[in-house]
Amino acid sequence: MTKRRAAAILSGAVHGPTVTYGLIAACCLLFLVSPVSGLNPVYGTGDAILSAQSDYFARWGVIPEELMGGVPHALLTPLTALFVHGSWLHLLGNMLFLYVFGAMAEERLGWAEFALFYLVAGYLALFAYAAAHAGSQQTLVGASGAISAVLGAFLYLFPRARVTSIFPFLLFLPLRFPAWLVLIFWFALQWLAIQSASTGPGVAYLAHLVGFGLGFLYAWARFGGADRVKRRKPVKTAGPAATEGESQP
């Protein structure tokens, strides 16, 4: 194997964004077999499936009080929670944006670095949320923090990429904007939303903001001395709202 081909394989140029596709496949498969999808007959129906869902979230999701209290098994939950989603909409929204933005970020970082970046940033984003709500017993699940980090890195690496977005308040017309405009708008929405967010179950906006900031800072530190990619082919997405990290009851 030549050095050039080895470098191409390591960067993902030969096999494509394998980590991105692998993460999407893992999240979808785990959701389908979980009690949350409603498709696995093992969990039954009615009260039985509701109880199974509650146990599922408690086992694999982040419970801030336990994590910050030093409960041993809770230390791994910021990783396991990245592969748990609270609903079909939650799953599909996250996977759409991972698919759209993850492939180009992985191409730039390389598969190994991208995988480590995704997991570490996701862990830290959920940990930060738990630290800010240390006394909460609400369970936090979802890949939102990690995907927000991918968005932050994308903003630094590909600020001029053309993103096709659909905005409900513009009659759902598909319009093309620079990535920097769409992602900054998304960040602003998260910032405004956190001001009115309740402490109960809902969207973990703080995890989004922390993840986004970590992703942007990492890309800046990693590629600050290198030329960023200025022109890329158009990217399609469903809108500026990238993730829906949820705190589950």
N, C-alpha and C positions, 0 to 999 in steps of 0.2 A: 504494500500500500504506500503510495506516495505521500509526502508531507502535505501537499496541497489538498489531496483527497481527505486525508485525516483531519485537516483543519476545517474542511467543508462539512464533514460529518459532525464534528464537535460544535460547529456554529449552527447546525440545523439546516444548512443550505441544500443538503442532499435529500434528507427525509422530511423536510418541512417542519412545521411547528408541532413536533410530536408531544412535547410537554403540555402545550395548550390543549390539544385534542385529547390527550390522556386525562387531564384534569376534568374536562367536560364529560368524557365517558364515565369516569369514576363517580362524579357527582350525580349524573343521571342514573347510573346503575344502582347506586346506593339508595337514591330516592325511590326508585321503582320497587325495590324489595323491602323498603321501610314501611312502617304502619302509616306514614303520612300520606303516601300516594293513594291509599285506598284500594290498591290493586292486588295486594297480597292477601289471599284468603286465610292465611295462617293466623292473622290477627283478629278475625271475626268481624263483627259489625256492632253498631250501637255503642253501649258503654264499654264493651270489651276493647274496641279499637281506640276509643278515646283514652282509656287507661294505658294502652300500649304506647300511644303517642306521647303521653306525659312521661312515661318511664324512659322512652327513647330520647327525648330531649334532655331529661335529667342526667342520663348516663353519658351522652356524647356532647352535650352543649356546655357552654361556660356559665357557671353560677358564680357571680362575683364574690359573694360572701365566702364561698368555699375556696375559691382560688386565692383571694387575698388573705384568707385565714390559714393558708398553708396546708390544706388537706392534700395529702400526697397525690392521689389519683387526679385531682383537679388541675395539676400542673400541665397535664397533657391535653386538657380539653380545648385550649385555644387552637390546637392543631386539628383535633377531631371535629371541632365545630365548623371548620372550613368546608367540610364535606357533607354537612347536614343542612337541609333547607326546610322551611316551615310550611310551604305550600307550592302548588304548581306555578303560580305567578312568580313567587320568590325565586324558584329554581330557574325558570325560563328567562327572567329578566337578567339574572346574574350570568347565565351561560351565554346569552346573546352578546353581552358586552365583553366577556372573556374571549369569545370567538372573534369579535371585531377588532379589539385592541390588543389582545394577547399575542396573536400571531406575529405582528410586526415587532412588538417588544421582544419576543423570544428570538426572532431573527437577529435583532441587534445585539442582544446579550449573549446569545448562545444557550443551548438547551439546559446545560448543567447550572449555569449561573442564574438563568431565569427561574428554574425550579426552586433553587435555594432562596432567591429573592422573594418569590411568591409566598413560600411557607413562612419565612422569617418575618416579612412585612405583615402578613396576615396574623401571625401570632402576636406581634407587638401591638397591632391595631386593636385586637380583641382584649389584650391585656390592659391597654390604656383605658379602654371603656370600663373594664372591671375595676381598675384602680379608682376611677372617677365615681363609681357607684359601688363602693366596697361593701356596703351593707345590704345590697339588693339580693333577693333570692330569685329574681326573674332570670330565666334561662336565655342565653344569647346564642343564636346559631346563624350560620350562613357564611358565604365566601366574600361578603361585601367588603370587608377590610382589605383583603388581599387584592381583590379586583380594583378597588380604589387606588391601591398602590400602583397597579399596572397603568391606570389612567394618569396618575401623576408622572410616572416615568415616560409615558407616551407624550405628554404635554411638553416635556423637556426635549425629547428626542426627535419628535415629528411635529413641531408647532404649526407648520404650514401645510400639513396633509389636509386634503379636502374631505370633509366629513359630511355625508348626506344624512340630514336629520329630519324628523317629522315632529312638528310641534302642534299639539292639540289646539292651542289658541290661535294658530294660523291655518285653521281648517284642514289640518293634517296634510298640508302640501309638502312634498319632499323638497327641501332646499339644501343647497350646499354652502357650507361655511368652513373657514379654517379651523383646524383642531383646537388652536389656542382659544378661539372665541367660544366654541361649544363647551370645552372643558372648564374654562374659567366661569362660564355661566352655570354649569353644573355645580362647581365648588361654591359659588355664591348662593345657590339654592340650598345646599346642605348647611351653609353657615346661617342662613335666615331660618331654616327649619329647626335648627338646634336651639334657637332662642325661645321657641314656643313648645319644644318637645316636653312631654311628660316623663315622669320617672317610671311609669308602668310599661306594660308590653307595647311594642311599637317598633319604629325604625331606629336603629342605632346610628344616628347621624355622627356622633363623635367618632365612632370607629371608622366611618367614611373619611372624615377630615384628617384623622391621624394617618390612616393608610395612604391617602392622597399625598400628604406632606412628606411621608417617608419615601414614597416612590419618586417624587420629584427631587428630593434632596439626594437620594441614592444616585439617580441618573446624573445629576449635576456633579456629584463627587466623582463618579465613575468616568464620565465623558466630558468633564468641564474643559479639558485641554484638547479635545478632539473636535473635529467638525461634525455638527449634527446633520442628519439627513434633512434636506430642505424641501425636496419635492418627492412625493410619493403618489401612487395611483389613488383614485378616489376610494374612500372608505364609506360603507353604508352602515347606518345604525338607526335604531328606532326612536332616538330622542336623547336629550341631555341627561336624563335621570339614569345613572349607570347601574346602581345597585339598590337592593332593598333589604339590607341586613335587618333581621327581625329579632326582637326579644319574645320568646315563646312563653305562654303561661305554664 
